[in-house]
C-alpha cells in the first residue's frame, strides 16, 4: 500500500454536457477542482481537437491549475503537474510539465531530445529541463519496458474493463507493479474497488469518470484517507 496515493485525472470534455463552449467551461472548472484538491497529475487528453484548439485549451488549463494552486489551503507545497497527451509540441508551447505517451507512441528518449532542443518555442524557457513522462501500458512487459526507458510513471489498464476491452485483472496489475517505477491503475476503477488496486501494489489511481463524475475533494479524501 503506497504511503501517498498518486492520483491522475485524465480529461474528456466530450463526456460533459452542453455545447462546446459549455463543455470547455465545465472542464476548466473540474480541472480547478482537481488542482485545488491536490491531484498529482492532470492529463489533457482531448484527441479530437486540432493543434490550434488544443494549444488554446492547454493554455487555459495552465492558468486554471495556477489559480487553483494559489487558492489551495492545505498541502500548499504540493503542485499539480500538467501532461499533454502525446503532443510534445503543444506541451513545449504552453510550458506544460511533460507528456503522456500511448503504448505505440514515440520513445521517451525522443521526447527528452525534443524537450532539450525546445524547437525554439518561447515558452520553452518556462519549462523544466527534464519533462515528466507518463506511459500507457497494457501488460507487465510494456510496464517493464517503460521502466527501462526511465519514464516518470506508468498507467496500467484496463484493470476492470473499459467498454469493449477485456479486463486485465488484479493479477496482471500485481505483476506489473513489480517494475521499478510507480504504476497507476486505470480502467473501471471506482471508489468501491480502488483499494484492491492499491493492495495489489499500485502506487495510485488514474481515471476519467472517477474524477470527472464525482466531487474530486471527496475522491481524494477517500483514496488518501
N, C-alpha and C positions, 0 to 999 in steps of 0.2 A: 504494500500500500504506500503510495507516494506521500512524502511529508507535505507537499503543496501540490494539489491537483492542478495541472496545467490545462487551461481552457482556451479553445479556439472557436470563434464564431465565424462560420462560413456564410457569406451573404447570398441571398437570392431574392432580389426585388420583384421578380416575376410572380412569386408566390404571394405577394402582398396585394391588397385590394385597391381598386380605383384605376384611374388613368395613369399615364406615365409620370406626370408631374406629382400626382398623389403618392405613387409608389416610391418615387425618389425621396419625397419628404418623409414618408414613413420609415424608409431605410435609414436615412440620416438620423432620425430620431432614435431608432433601435441601436445604431452604432454609438451614439452618445450615451445611451443607457448602458451598453456593454462596456464601454471605456470607463464610465463612471463607477461601474460595479467591480472593476478590476480584472476583466477578462484579459488574458495574456496576449492573444493574437486575434486580429480580425483579418480574415482572408477575403479580399474583394474578388468575387467570382461571378462577374456579370458577363458571361461569354457571348451574349448576343449583341453587345454594344460595339459600335465602330471604335477605332482607335481614338478618334477625337472625343467622342462622347464618354468613353471610358476614362480618358485623361481628365476631362472636366469633372466627372463624378469623383474620381480619385482625389482631386484637389479639394473638393468639398468634404470628403471623408477625412483627409488630413486635418482640415480646420475643425471638423466635428470632434475628432479624437483629442486635439489640443484643448479645445474648450472644455470638454468633459473632464480631462485630466486636471485642469486648473481648478475645477469645482469640486474635485474629489475630497472628501473629508477624512476618509480612513485609508491607510496604506498609501499615503501620498508619494512614497518613494517608488511605488510600482508604476510601470508605464506600459500602456497597451501598444503593441507593435503592429504596424500595417504591412501586410504582404499582398502583393498583386498577383493574381493567378496567371502564371505562365507568360507574363508580359514584362520582361526586363526593361524594355524601352520606356514603358509607362511608369514603372517603378522608379527609374532614374529621373524621369522628367518631373515627378511630383515629390521627390525626396522621400519615398517610402522606405521602410526598414529592410525590405527584401522582397522575395518572390516565393510563390508556392508552385512546385513543378508537378505535372502529370507524370504517370508512370512511364509514358513514352516520350517525354519531353527532352530538351537538350540537357547536357550534363551539368552538374554543379560546377565543374571545372570551367566550363564555358561561361556560366553565369558570373563567376568570380572574375574571369578575364574581362568580360564586358563591363562589369561594375568598376574594375580598376581603371579601365580606359574612360568610362563615363560617356563615351560617344559625344563629348562636347556639350552635354546638357548643362545649362546654367545652374539648375537645382542640384547638380551633382556635388557641389561644394557643401551642400547641407546634408548629404547622405553619409552614412557610415562607410569607412573604407572596407569593411567586411560585412557583406549582406547576410541577413538571416535567410535561411533556405529551408522551406518545408518540402516534403516529398510524399506524394500519394503512393501507397504500396498495397498490393493485394495478396501477398504471400510472404512467408518468412524469408524466402530467398531474396525477394525485392527489398525487404527491410534490411537484410544483411548487406546488400549492395549499397543501399543508401547510407548505411553506417560507414562503410569503407570509403565512400565519397565525401564524408565529413559534413553531411547536412545537419542543420540545427535540430530537426526532429522529423519523425515520420508519422504519417497518418495511415492507419491500417483499417481496411474495411472492404466490404460491409460486414460488420460483426454479426448483426441480427437481420441482415437482408435490406434491400433497397429496391423497391419497385419489382422489376423482373429478375434482379440479380439474386442468386442463391447466397445465403448467409455463409460467411467463412467460419463462424462459430468461435467460442471461447478457447477451444484447444489450440487452434491456429494462432489466435491472438496471443496466447500464453507462450507459444514457441517464438513468435515474432518479438516478444518483449525481452527475449534473452540477448538480443543485439545490444551493442554498446552505444545506445542513443535513446532519447525519450521517444516512446511510441504512444500516440494518441488513438483511442478507439473511435471509430466512425461507423455510421450506418444503423439506423433503427435504435439508436441509443436514447433512452428515456431516463427520467429520474428513478423509475422503478428498477431498471436493470443496469444503470451506470456503475453502481458499486461492485457488481460482479465483474465488470471490465477492470476496475481498479484492483480488485482482488486477484485477477489473472495476471497482473503485472503492468498494466497500462499506466503510463505516467500522467495521463489526463484524458480529456474527452474533447472531441471536435464534433461540430454539428451545425445543421441549418435550423431545422424546426425546433430543436431543443431550446435554442436561444431566441429565435425569431417569433415563436408562437407563445412564449412564456415571459413572465416577469424575470428579467435577467438577474436582478439582485437576489431574487428568491432562488434561482437555479445555482448561482454562485454559492450562496449560503448553504444549500443542501449538499452540494458536491464537495465543499471545503470544510463543512461543519463536522 
